[in-house]
Each structure stands twice: as structure tokens, then as C-alpha cells.
């Protein structure tokens, strides 16, 4: 019976010539063990011991003494027979070359074969083949993704740290310390107190929505009145901060922070109202016998609790439900470590912004009005520090802050993002990088549109339209100007989705789509928008002065 070169194809039913005949199947490890325990050629096993079905302890001791390993696998095999000779395995003859092949596949190297000096004499004889099967080079296209690249990844990390350390030292030697003392807090920050008061009064709107839902549950007001009141509450919750920011000469960062809070409150209110409306509708259908409620599509019973609303408003989610998966307790040490990381990476973001991005932006021209080559050079120079800041922002908010909040609230579902860095298309990126917003869009925009007969493509455009409006509000309102650059940038994602999907289907290669995504993300997207908003903001301030 021939022995295959690959270990997984070996099927040997027994071994003879050493310990008699075995009726049990023999695995790779058994074969290796048998080869290691094979006696020397001059050794003779008594026939009455070998042929007997059962042996005594004395017989086993005698046999073990006879077959004690005296060297390596190669040396034992070589002492029994020369290369090319046959070995009796499972009632069939197999050459020593085949046995050596099995040893090579099992990874039996010189270090595994003992320290017997005689092994050198018989191991790797010139007559033994060194090449036994077809193999690919590790970096060939057919084999490159079938192995680990942890070493190359470590090399990239080391090179990245070394290169950026040199650039930081060179920048400090050339320009000095550019971070101002008032970067974190200055006297101008005191002028932003109206924005702080506006932020503190935002909880009024969830309370108003709770009162309306209580009245709706008690059937004190009609359903059209409930819908009208909720529209007024949600609209006011987003217009109120906008008016406060526009009427105050506040810092841009303070305005962005308030608008982010206001948008989060609006999204949570919509989810709260929409979910309760859906549960009321399902409850009415159940009473009529039109639908059977289940735990997958509604919470039973339908109750309105101020405690559940308060938990939802502070929980790291945008989708309301009466209960959430919870963890057992709070890991205080873990929270402390995450807070330390949050402080470190926030400081790193501030350093990159003040030391790199601000000087680059201040020394640039408007990308749509100046020299084209100069604009390209500025965009490329800005792309790297801008990417670092964006990655730090993502890590600080989506990983550190949301996990800290989830730990303090014992919130169990912590899938705040997926592996968006492996996105092969723009569509995959938008589905994976911000899971709270994605779940909200799917739950309250996309599928409601489909249930009302809206085509799938139109539903996607509507979802991007809502996203574009909020991106524009979060940037244009704090900057006190409406140039629609953020709105246009988000809406351009729609054709990019179609283009990258087409390229992915055409090339069938994940690397092509991923590289296109990173190029658009790092070069054409954020650096260009940053330059556009900065110069328009400077022009507005210049005209005001």
C-alpha cells in the first residue's frame, strides 16, 4: 500500500514486522511513533511475543527494552534499510523515500531527530529526493493570502513609528512649539455660556415626548394629534440649538459640540416616537386579529416608562427599545484604563491639529481659485495629518468613549463599528463604520420606505439625503455659513457607491476596491472639504472685519 506525500491522505490499517499485526487504524502520530520505536536491524523480536494477541508485563518490558529509541527517525530507518529499500507497513511494501516524505510533512527536522552523531551519517542521503511535490513561493499570487503576514505588519508599525518620530522632531526643530496656551480653554470660552445653557436644556424635549406618549397610551388624545405634537417637539429640538448658535459669536468647536448633541437628541426622539407608534399599531392589529405579536417585532407589554426613556437617552445607541442586553457589572479598573487612553489620544489629536494641520491650512490658497498644482500639493500634504486626526477621533469616540459609556451603564451590545477598514466599496464603508447611525437609518428610514412601496435605489438616496442634511448642519451652522460643501460631499457618495460596486464586480478583487476607497477617503474627501471650509470661513471673517 503506497503512502501519500500529504499527511491527511495516509490511511494505514496496521503495522507488521515490529509488534505483530494490529487491527486498529493507525494515524500519522501512530506512524511517527512506530518509526521512532522501530528496533535496529540486528534486533530480533521473539515470534511467540510478536504473534500473541496478549502479552504479559514481562513481555512488554522485554519488547520495550528491545525497541528503545536509540537515535533519530532517519537513523533508525537507515539502519534497517537503505534508501530505496522497502518497509513492511500494513501488509504492503513502502519505500524509505515515502517514509522520509511522511517525516518531512510531519516537520521532522534535524533538531527533532535526537542528538545521536550517527544520525548525520544516514540522514538526508544524496539519493533521497529533496523535492517531492509542487509548491508555490510564499509571495506568489496564489499563496500570498494563505499565510500569516504578522511579521510584515510588525515591520510596518516599526517603520511608521520611526518615520513619524523623525518628522515630529524635525518639525519641532524647524518651527518650535506651536500649541498655544489657550488651546484647551481661554477667556473666549466664557463667551460660549449661551451654548452651554442650551445644551443643558435639551432634556426638556424628551420629557415633552414622554408626556405625549403617556397621553397617547391613555387614549386621552387622538393619533393625528400625537403625530402633530411629536413633529413640533422634534423640529423644535433641532431648530432651537441652530438659532442659539447663529445668534452668538461662539467658537466653532463649541458650536460643533452643541450641534452634535442636538442631532443625537433628534435621532433618539425620532426612534422613541417611531417605535412607540409602531407598537401601538401592532397592538391594534393584534386586537383585531390581523397580526400575531412576537418577541422579534415588538416588546410585550407595551408600556411607557420614564426610567426606560432616561436610560435610552444616555445609552450608546440611537434605536429605542424597552429593554437592552445588559452586562453583570462595571469593571472599574478597565474604565480607568480606557479613560487614560482617551486623554492620551485626545491630546495627540490636539497636537497634530495645532502643530501640523493649522500651519498647512494657513499657508494654503483656496483650492478652487488658486494654482491647480499648488492646490494638489497642499491637499496631499494635508492628507496624512488629517488622516491621523480622523483615525484618532474614530478610536476615541467609537471605541473608547462609547465603550466607557456602555460599561458604566452595563450596556451589552457594543458593536459600535465593524471592520470598515477592509471595505471593498463605498457602500460597505457606510454600512460598517458607524453602526449606531446605520442601524437607525435601516430601522427608521430605509425599511419604512420599502414597506411603503419606495424603490430600493430611491430609499438609499433618501437615506444619504438625511445624512447629508445633518452633516451640513453640524459644520455649516457653527461656521455661520452655508456653502453646502458637506452636503455635496455626502450626496456624491451615491455615484461613488455605484462606481465602486461596478469596479468590484468587474475586477473581483478585494484589494482594488479597498485601495479605491482609501484613495477617495484620504485624498479627495476630507482634506479638500477642510480647505474649502477654512478659506470660506476666513473670507467671511475678513469681510466682517
C-alpha positions as CSV (number, residue, x, y, z in Angstrom):
1,X,0.0,0.0,0.0
2,X,1.5,3.3,-1.1
3,X,1.9,6.2,1.4
4,X,0.8,9.6,0.2
5,X,3.1,12.6,0.5
6,X,0.4,14.6,2.3
7,X,-0.3,13.5,5.9
8,X,-4.1,13.9,5.5
9,X,-4.2,11.2,2.8
10,X,-2.4,8.5,4.9
11,X,-4.7,5.5,5.7
12,X,-2.8,2.6,7.3
13,X,-4.7,-0.2,8.9
14,X,-1.8,-1.9,10.7
15,X,1.9,-2.3,11.1
16,X,3.7,-5.6,10.9
17,X,7.3,-6.6,11.4
18,X,7.7,-4.8,14.7
19,X,5.0,-5.8,17.1
20,X,2.9,-8.2,15.1
21,X,-0.4,-7.4,13.4
22,X,-2.7,-4.6,14.6
23,X,-6.3,-4.4,13.7
24,X,-6.9,-0.8,14.8
25,X,-6.5,2.2,12.4
26,X,-3.1,3.9,12.5
27,X,-2.9,7.7,12.4
28,X,0.0,10.0,11.5
29,X,1.1,10.3,15.1
30,X,1.0,6.5,15.4
31,X,3.1,6.0,12.3
32,X,5.7,8.6,13.6
33,X,5.7,6.9,17.0
34,X,6.2,3.5,15.4
35,X,9.0,4.7,13.2
36,X,10.7,6.2,16.3
37,X,10.3,2.9,18.2
38,X,11.4,0.6,15.4
39,X,14.4,-1.6,16.6
40,X,17.7,-1.8,14.9
41,X,18.2,-4.2,12.0
42,X,20.1,-6.8,14.1
43,X,17.3,-6.9,16.7
44,X,15.1,-9.9,16.7
45,X,11.7,-10.0,18.3
46,X,10.6,-13.4,19.6
47,X,7.9,-14.8,17.4
48,X,5.8,-16.0,20.3
49,X,5.7,-12.4,21.7
50,X,5.0,-10.8,18.4
51,X,2.3,-13.2,17.3
52,X,0.5,-13.4,20.6
53,X,-2.7,-11.4,20.9
54,X,-2.0,-10.5,24.5
55,X,1.3,-10.0,26.3
56,X,2.4,-10.0,29.9
57,X,4.0,-7.2,31.6
58,X,7.4,-9.0,31.4
59,X,7.0,-9.4,27.7
60,X,6.1,-5.7,27.3
61,X,9.2,-4.8,29.3
62,X,11.4,-7.0,27.2
63,X,9.9,-5.6,24.0
64,X,10.3,-2.0,25.2
65,X,13.9,-2.7,26.0
66,X,14.5,-4.1,22.6
67,X,12.8,-1.3,20.7
68,X,14.0,1.6,22.9
69,X,14.7,4.7,20.7
70,X,18.5,4.8,20.1
71,X,18.7,7.9,17.9
72,X,16.6,9.7,15.3
73,X,13.9,8.7,12.9
74,X,16.3,8.9,10.0
75,X,19.0,7.0,11.7
76,X,16.6,4.2,12.8
77,X,15.2,3.8,9.3
78,X,18.6,4.0,7.7
79,X,19.9,1.2,10.0
80,X,17.0,-1.0,9.0
81,X,17.3,-0.5,5.2
82,X,19.0,1.7,2.7
83,X,17.2,4.4,0.7
84,X,15.1,2.7,-2.0
85,X,14.5,-0.4,0.1
86,X,11.1,-1.4,1.2
87,X,9.4,-1.3,4.6
88,X,6.5,-3.5,5.5
89,X,3.6,-1.3,6.5
90,X,0.1,-2.5,6.9
91,X,0.9,-5.7,4.9
92,X,2.2,-3.7,2.0
93,X,5.6,-2.5,1.0
94,X,6.6,1.1,1.1
95,X,9.9,2.6,0.2
96,X,12.1,4.5,2.6
97,X,11.7,7.5,0.4
98,X,8.0,7.5,1.1
99,X,8.7,7.2,4.8
100,X,11.1,10.2,4.6
101,X,8.3,12.1,2.8
102,X,6.0,11.5,5.6
103,X,8.7,12.6,8.0
104,X,9.2,15.8,6.1
105,X,5.5,16.5,6.0
106,X,5.3,16.0,9.7
107,X,8.0,18.6,10.2
108,X,10.7,16.2,11.4
109,X,13.9,18.2,11.1
110,X,17.4,17.6,12.3
111,X,16.6,19.1,15.7
112,X,13.6,16.7,16.1
113,X,15.8,13.6,15.4
114,X,17.8,13.5,18.5
115,X,21.4,14.1,19.2
116,X,22.8,10.7,18.0
117,X,26.0,11.5,16.0
118,X,25.3,8.5,13.8
119,X,22.1,10.3,12.5
120,X,24.3,12.7,10.5
121,X,25.8,9.7,8.6
122,X,22.4,8.3,7.5
123,X,20.1,11.4,7.4
124,X,19.5,13.2,4.1
125,X,21.4,10.8,1.9
126,X,22.3,12.2,-1.6
127,X,20.0,9.5,-3.1
128,X,17.0,10.8,-1.1
129,X,14.9,13.3,-3.1
130,X,14.8,16.8,-1.8
131,X,11.9,17.9,-4.0
132,X,8.8,15.8,-3.7
133,X,5.8,17.9,-4.7
134,X,4.7,21.2,-6.4
135,X,4.9,24.2,-4.1
136,X,4.3,27.9,-4.6
137,X,6.6,30.7,-3.4
138,X,5.1,32.4,-0.3
139,X,4.7,35.8,-2.0
140,X,3.1,34.4,-5.2
141,X,-0.4,35.5,-6.1
142,X,-1.8,32.0,-5.4
143,X,-0.3,31.6,-2.0
144,X,0.1,35.2,-0.5
145,X,-3.3,35.1,1.2
146,X,-3.0,31.6,2.6
147,X,-0.4,32.5,5.3
148,X,0.1,35.0,8.1
149,X,1.8,38.3,7.5
150,X,2.2,39.3,11.1
151,X,5.9,39.9,10.7
152,X,5.4,42.3,7.8
153,X,2.7,44.1,9.8
154,X,5.1,44.5,12.7
155,X,7.7,45.9,10.3
156,X,5.2,48.4,9.0
157,X,4.4,49.5,12.6
158,X,8.1,49.9,13.4
159,X,8.7,51.9,10.1
160,X,5.7,54.0,10.8
161,X,6.8,54.9,14.3
162,X,10.3,55.6,13.2
163,X,9.4,57.8,10.2
164,X,6.8,59.8,12.2
165,X,9.1,60.3,15.1
166,X,11.7,61.8,12.8
167,X,9.1,64.1,11.2
168,X,7.9,65.2,14.7
169,X,11.5,66.0,15.8
170,X,12.2,67.8,12.5
171,X,9.0,69.9,12.8
172,X,9.8,70.9,16.4
173,X,13.4,71.9,15.5
174,X,12.2,73.9,12.5
175,X,9.0,75.6,13.8
176,X,9.2,75.2,17.6
177,X,6.2,74.6,19.8
178,X,3.2,76.0,18.0
179,X,0.5,74.9,20.5
180,X,-1.0,78.0,22.2
181,X,-1.7,78.2,25.9
182,X,-5.4,78.8,25.3
183,X,-5.9,75.8,23.1
184,X,-8.0,73.8,25.6
185,X,-9.5,76.8,27.5
186,X,-9.3,80.5,27.0
187,X,-11.2,83.7,28.0
188,X,-13.2,83.4,24.8
189,X,-14.6,80.1,26.0
190,X,-16.5,82.0,28.7
191,X,-18.5,83.8,25.9
192,X,-19.9,80.4,24.9
193,X,-22.1,80.2,28.0
194,X,-25.4,80.5,26.0
195,X,-24.4,77.3,24.1
196,X,-23.8,75.6,27.4
197,X,-27.2,76.6,28.7
198,X,-28.8,75.5,25.5
199,X,-27.1,72.1,25.9
200,X,-28.4,71.7,29.5
201,X,-32.0,72.5,28.4
202,X,-32.1,69.9,25.7
203,X,-33.6,67.2,28.1
204,X,-36.8,69.2,28.0
205,X,-37.7,67.7,24.6
206,X,-37.5,64.0,25.7
207,X,-39.7,64.9,28.7
208,X,-42.3,66.5,26.4
209,X,-42.2,63.4,24.1
210,X,-42.7,61.2,27.2
211,X,-45.8,63.2,28.2
212,X,-47.3,62.9,24.7
213,X,-46.7,59.2,24.7
214,X,-48.4,58.8,28.1
215,X,-51.4,60.7,26.9
216,X,-51.5,58.5,23.7
217,X,-51.3,55.3,25.8
218,X,-54.2,56.5,27.9
219,X,-56.0,57.4,24.7
220,X,-56.5,61.0,26.0
221,X,-55.6,62.4,22.6
222,X,-56.1,61.2,19.1
223,X,-53.5,59.6,16.9
224,X,-53.2,62.6,14.5
225,X,-52.7,64.9,17.5
226,X,-49.9,62.7,18.8
227,X,-48.2,62.8,15.4
228,X,-48.6,66.6,15.2
229,X,-47.2,67.2,18.7
230,X,-44.2,64.9,18.1
231,X,-43.4,66.7,14.8
232,X,-43.4,70.0,16.7
233,X,-41.2,68.7,19.5
234,X,-38.6,67.0,17.2
235,X,-38.4,70.1,14.9
236,X,-38.0,72.5,17.8
237,X,-35.3,70.3,19.3
238,X,-33.1,70.8,16.2
239,X,-34.0,74.5,15.4
240,X,-33.5,75.7,19.0
241,X,-29.7,75.0,19.0
242,X,-29.3,76.3,15.5
243,X,-30.8,79.7,16.4
244,X,-28.7,79.9,19.6
245,X,-25.5,79.2,17.7
246,X,-26.3,81.7,14.9
247,X,-27.2,84.5,17.3
248,X,-24.0,84.0,19.4
249,X,-20.4,84.7,18.3
250,X,-19.2,81.4,19.7
251,X,-16.1,79.3,18.9
252,X,-16.5,76.8,16.0
253,X,-15.6,73.9,18.3
254,X,-18.3,74.8,20.8
255,X,-20.9,75.1,18.1
256,X,-20.0,71.8,16.6
257,X,-20.3,70.1,20.0
258,X,-23.7,71.6,20.6
259,X,-24.9,70.6,17.1
260,X,-23.7,67.0,17.7
261,X,-25.7,66.8,20.9
262,X,-28.7,68.3,19.3
263,X,-28.6,65.9,16.3
264,X,-28.2,62.9,18.8
265,X,-31.3,64.1,20.7
266,X,-33.3,64.5,17.5
267,X,-32.3,61.0,16.3
268,X,-33.2,59.5,19.6
269,X,-36.5,61.3,19.7
270,X,-37.5,60.1,16.3
271,X,-36.6,56.5,17.3
272,X,-38.6,56.8,20.5
273,X,-41.7,58.2,18.8
274,X,-41.5,55.8,15.8
275,X,-41.0,52.7,18.0
276,X,-44.0,53.6,20.2
277,X,-46.1,54.4,17.2
278,X,-45.3,51.0,15.7
279,X,-46.0,49.2,19.0
280,X,-49.4,50.9,19.2
281,X,-50.1,49.9,15.6
282,X,-49.2,46.3,16.2
283,X,-51.3,46.3,19.4
284,X,-54.3,47.5,17.5
285,X,-53.7,44.9,14.8
286,X,-53.4,42.2,17.4
287,X,-56.8,43.2,18.9
288,X,-58.4,42.9,15.5
289,X,-56.7,39.5,14.9
290,X,-54.7,40.8,11.9
291,X,-51.2,40.2,13.4
292,X,-49.7,37.9,15.9
293,X,-47.1,39.7,18.1
294,X,-43.7,38.0,18.7
295,X,-40.6,39.0,20.6
296,X,-38.8,39.6,17.3
297,X,-41.0,42.5,16.2
298,X,-42.4,44.1,19.3
299,X,-41.8,44.5,23.0
300,X,-44.6,43.0,25.2
301,X,-46.2,44.5,27.1
302,X,-46.3,48.0,25.5
303,X,-45.5,50.2,28.5
304,X,-44.3,53.8,28.8
305,X,-41.6,54.2,31.4
306,X,-39.7,57.3,32.3
307,X,-36.9,55.1,33.6
308,X,-36.5,53.3,30.2
309,X,-36.6,56.7,28.4
310,X,-33.9,58.1,30.7
311,X,-31.7,55.1,30.2
312,X,-32.2,55.3,26.4
313,X,-31.3,59.0,26.2
314,X,-27.8,58.3,27.8
315,X,-27.2,54.9,26.4
316,X,-24.7,54.5,23.5
317,X,-27.5,53.7,20.9
318,X,-29.9,55.6,18.7
319,X,-32.5,52.9,18.5
320,X,-35.1,52.8,21.3
321,X,-36.5,49.6,22.9
322,X,-37.9,49.0,26.3
323,X,-35.0,46.7,27.3
324,X,-31.5,46.1,26.2
325,X,-28.9,43.3,26.7
326,X,-27.1,44.1,30.0
327,X,-23.8,43.0,31.5
328,X,-23.2,41.8,35.0
329,X,-21.4,44.7,36.4
330,X,-18.9,47.6,36.0
331,X,-15.2,46.9,35.7
332,X,-13.7,49.9,37.4
333,X,-10.1,49.2,36.5
334,X,-11.0,48.7,32.9
335,X,-12.9,52.0,32.8
336,X,-9.9,53.8,34.3
337,X,-7.5,52.4,31.7
338,X,-9.8,53.5,28.9
339,X,-10.1,57.0,30.4
340,X,-6.3,57.2,30.4
341,X,-6.2,56.2,26.7
342,X,-8.9,58.7,25.9
343,X,-6.9,61.5,27.5
344,X,-3.7,60.5,25.7
345,X,-5.3,60.2,22.2
346,X,-7.3,63.4,22.7
347,X,-4.0,65.2,23.4
348,X,-2.4,63.6,20.4
349,X,-5.3,64.9,18.2
350,X,-4.8,68.4,19.6
351,X,-1.0,68.2,19.0
352,X,-1.5,67.2,15.3
353,X,-4.1,69.9,14.7
354,X,-2.0,72.7,16.2
355,X,1.4,71.6,15.1
356,X,0.6,70.4,11.6
357,X,-2.8,71.0,10.2
358,X,-3.2,74.7,11.2
359,X,0.1,75.8,9.6
360,X,-0.6,73.9,6.4
361,X,-4.1,75.3,6.1
362,X,-3.0,78.9,6.9
363,X,-0.3,78.7,4.3
364,X,-2.6,77.4,1.5
365,X,-4.8,79.0,-1.1
366,X,-8.4,78.4,-1.9
367,X,-8.3,75.0,-3.8
368,X,-10.9,76.2,-6.4
369,X,-9.4,79.6,-7.0
370,X,-5.6,79.3,-6.8
371,X,-3.0,77.4,-8.8
372,X,-4.0,73.8,-9.5
373,X,-0.6,72.2,-8.9
374,X,-0.2,74.2,-5.7
375,X,-3.7,73.1,-4.5
376,X,-2.8,69.5,-5.2
377,X,0.4,69.8,-3.2
378,X,-1.5,71.3,-0.3
379,X,-4.1,68.6,-0.4
380,X,-1.5,65.8,-0.5
381,X,0.5,67.4,2.3
382,X,-2.7,67.8,4.4
383,X,-4.0,64.3,3.8
384,X,-1.6,62.4,6.1
385,X,-2.1,64.5,9.3
386,X,-5.8,64.8,8.6
387,X,-6.0,61.0,8.3
388,X,-4.2,60.6,11.7
389,X,-6.6,63.0,13.3
390,X,-9.6,61.2,11.8
391,X,-8.3,57.8,12.9
392,X,-7.7,59.1,16.4
393,X,-11.1,60.7,16.5
394,X,-12.7,57.4,15.5
395,X,-10.7,55.5,18.1
396,X,-11.5,58.0,20.9
397,X,-15.2,58.2,20.2
398,X,-16.4,54.9,18.7
399,X,-14.1,52.7,20.7
400,X,-13.0,54.4,23.9
401,X,-15.9,56.8,24.8
402,X,-18.8,54.6,23.7
403,X,-17.3,51.5,25.4
404,X,-16.7,53.6,28.6
405,X,-20.3,54.7,28.5
406,X,-21.6,51.2,27.8
407,X,-19.5,49.8,30.7
408,X,-20.8,52.4,33.1
409,X,-24.4,51.7,32.0
410,X,-23.9,47.9,31.7
411,X,-25.0,48.2,28.1
412,X,-24.3,44.8,26.5
413,X,-24.5,45.3,22.7
414,X,-21.1,47.0,22.0
415,X,-20.9,46.6,18.2
416,X,-20.3,50.3,17.6
417,X,-18.4,49.6,14.4
418,X,-17.2,46.8,12.2
419,X,-14.0,46.2,10.2
420,X,-14.7,49.2,7.9
421,X,-11.0,49.4,7.1
422,X,-11.5,46.3,4.9
423,X,-14.3,47.8,2.9
424,X,-14.2,46.9,-0.7
425,X,-16.8,49.5,-1.8
426,X,-18.0,52.9,-0.5
427,X,-21.3,51.2,0.3
428,X,-19.6,48.7,2.6
429,X,-17.8,51.6,4.4
430,X,-21.0,53.4,5.1
431,X,-22.6,50.2,6.4
432,X,-19.8,49.3,8.8
433,X,-18.0,52.4,10.2
434,X,-20.9,53.9,12.3
435,X,-23.2,51.1,13.4
436,X,-25.5,53.2,15.7
437,X,-26.3,55.5,12.8
438,X,-26.5,52.7,10.3
439,X,-29.0,50.7,12.5
440,X,-31.1,53.9,12.9
441,X,-31.1,54.5,9.1
442,X,-32.1,50.9,8.4
443,X,-34.8,50.8,11.1
444,X,-36.4,54.3,10.6
445,X,-35.6,55.3,7.0
446,X,-34.7,52.5,4.7
447,X,-37.2,49.7,5.5
448,X,-40.1,52.1,6.2
449,X,-39.6,53.4,2.7
450,X,-39.5,49.9,1.3
451,X,-42.7,49.0,3.2
452,X,-44.4,52.0,1.6
453,X,-43.5,50.9,-1.9
454,X,-40.5,53.1,-2.4
455,X,-37.9,51.5,-4.8
456,X,-34.7,50.3,-3.2
457,X,-32.5,52.8,-5.1
458,X,-34.7,55.7,-4.1
459,X,-34.7,54.6,-0.4
460,X,-30.8,54.6,-0.5
461,X,-30.9,58.1,-1.9
462,X,-33.3,59.3,0.8
463,X,-31.0,57.8,3.5
464,X,-28.0,59.7,2.1
465,X,-30.1,62.8,1.8
466,X,-30.9,62.7,5.5
467,X,-27.2,62.1,6.3
468,X,-26.2,65.0,4.1
469,X,-28.5,67.4,5.8
470,X,-27.2,66.6,9.2
471,X,-23.6,66.7,8.1
472,X,-24.2,70.2,6.7
473,X,-25.9,71.3,9.9
474,X,-23.1,70.1,12.1
475,X,-20.5,72.1,10.0
476,X,-22.2,75.0,8.4
477,X,-24.1,76.3,11.4
478,X,-21.0,76.5,13.7
479,X,-19.2,78.2,10.9
480,X,-22.1,80.6,10.3
481,X,-22.1,80.0,6.5
482,X,-24.0,77.7,4.2
483,X,-21.7,76.7,1.3
484,X,-23.2,73.2,1.1
485,X,-19.7,71.6,0.8
486,X,-20.6,68.9,3.3
487,X,-24.0,68.3,1.7
488,X,-22.5,67.9,-1.7
489,X,-19.7,65.7,-0.4
490,X,-22.2,63.3,1.2
491,X,-24.5,63.2,-1.9
492,X,-21.5,62.5,-4.1
493,X,-21.3,59.2,-2.2
494,X,-24.3,57.9,-4.2
495,X,-22.5,57.8,-7.6
496,X,-19.3,56.6,-5.8
497,X,-21.4,53.7,-4.4
498,X,-22.4,52.8,-8.0
499,X,-18.8,53.2,-9.3
500,X,-17.1,51.2,-6.6
501,X,-19.8,48.4,-6.9
502,X,-19.2,48.2,-10.6
503,X,-15.4,48.1,-10.2
504,X,-15.7,45.4,-7.5
505,X,-17.9,43.3,-9.8
506,X,-15.6,43.8,-12.7
507,X,-12.2,43.0,-11.1
508,X,-13.5,40.6,-8.5
509,X,-10.6,41.6,-6.3
510,X,-11.0,43.0,-2.8
511,X,-7.7,44.9,-3.0
512,X,-8.8,47.1,-5.9
513,X,-12.0,48.2,-4.2
514,X,-10.2,48.7,-0.9
515,X,-7.5,50.9,-2.4
516,X,-10.0,53.0,-4.3
517,X,-11.9,53.5,-1.0
518,X,-8.8,54.6,0.8
519,X,-7.7,56.9,-2.0
520,X,-11.1,58.7,-2.1
521,X,-11.3,58.7,1.7
522,X,-7.8,60.1,2.4
523,X,-7.1,62.3,-0.7
524,X,-10.2,63.5,-2.4
525,X,-12.6,63.7,0.6
526,X,-11.7,65.2,3.9
527,X,-8.6,67.3,3.1
528,X,-10.5,69.0,0.2
529,X,-13.5,69.8,2.4
530,X,-11.3,71.1,5.2
531,X,-9.5,73.5,2.8
532,X,-12.8,74.7,1.3
533,X,-14.4,75.4,4.7
534,X,-11.3,77.0,6.1
535,X,-10.9,79.5,3.3
536,X,-14.6,80.3,3.1
537,X,-14.6,80.9,6.9
538,X,-11.5,83.2,6.7
539,X,-13.1,85.1,3.8
540,X,-16.3,85.6,5.8
541,X,-14.3,86.8,8.8
542,X,-12.3,89.2,6.6
543,X,-15.4,90.7,5.2
544,X,-17.0,91.0,8.6
545,X,-13.9,92.9,9.9
